[in-house]
Amino acid sequence: MTTSIPGWDARLPWLRAGTTWRGFGSGDEAANGGRAAPDPAGGAAAALLDSGWRSVVRSRQVHGSVTRLHADLPAGASVLGDSDGHVTRTAGLLLTVTLADCVPVFVADPVHGAVALLHAGWRGTAAGVLERGLDVMVREYGSAPADLFVHLGPAICGRCYEVGPEVFEALGEAPPPGPAPIDLRGVIRRRAIGAGVRRERLSVSRECTLCGGNGRYFSHRRGDSGRHLGFIGILPESGERARRRPA
């Protein structure tokens, strides 16, 4: 099972985007005696590939801001080197990030038929992964931030995510005197608006990977070792028709 982005299927029918649940694909816990498979994210990537995508890409995530531009990839599943962001406008190529509390940032440009997917933990957010991803789209495709749709997917919520004052400082927020909860999606939302994304095209999931979602997602803070996937791609049959499509 997967969670889709509310409203995107109707407004952006040329792409597919969402978040896999734990147990998706060969990561099915029921098939492993109630235990997570050794590589749930790999199983989910394989299942997505089998659903009709030519290529599925993920990378070794390092909580930074490096963003890769993908014009083409070999058929099949690819695991690339260090990066936390992906950008493409190649149909049939599915971008993925692995997750277990961090924020998946989904970006779609309906004018130029381009998409991006960013893995944003607090370190990546502080390093500017959101801004770097948007900059790549602007530089490579001529994207305008005001044209973009941005969604912040399931992640740990502001009630559950307690961090030290140094994290607040790194994110440019006023630091509390001691450990306190922070709403990382709220921080990213403000940064997206500051970068020129229109409020009406910016949405935020209400699901928390730790306290919500009926346990359907992995959570590092819960002690889970597995990872689920965020994914976005231009449908194989869309091709050039994705460009200049009204939204």
FENRA-V634417 format. One record per helix or strand of 3 or more residues. SS is the DSSP state (H for helix, E for strand). FROM is the first residue (numbers start at 1). LEN is the number of residues. Records with the same first field share a line. If there is no record, write none. Layout:
SS: FROM-LEN + FROM-LEN
//
This chain:
E: 2-3 + 15-6 + 55-6 + 67-4 + 76-7 + 85-4 + 93-7 + 103-7 + 114-7 + 148-5 + 202-3 + 228-7
H: 8-4 + 25-3 + 29-4 + 40-11 + 122-6 + 129-13 + 145-3 + 165-6 + 184-11 + 199-3 + 213-3 + 220-3 + 239-4
//
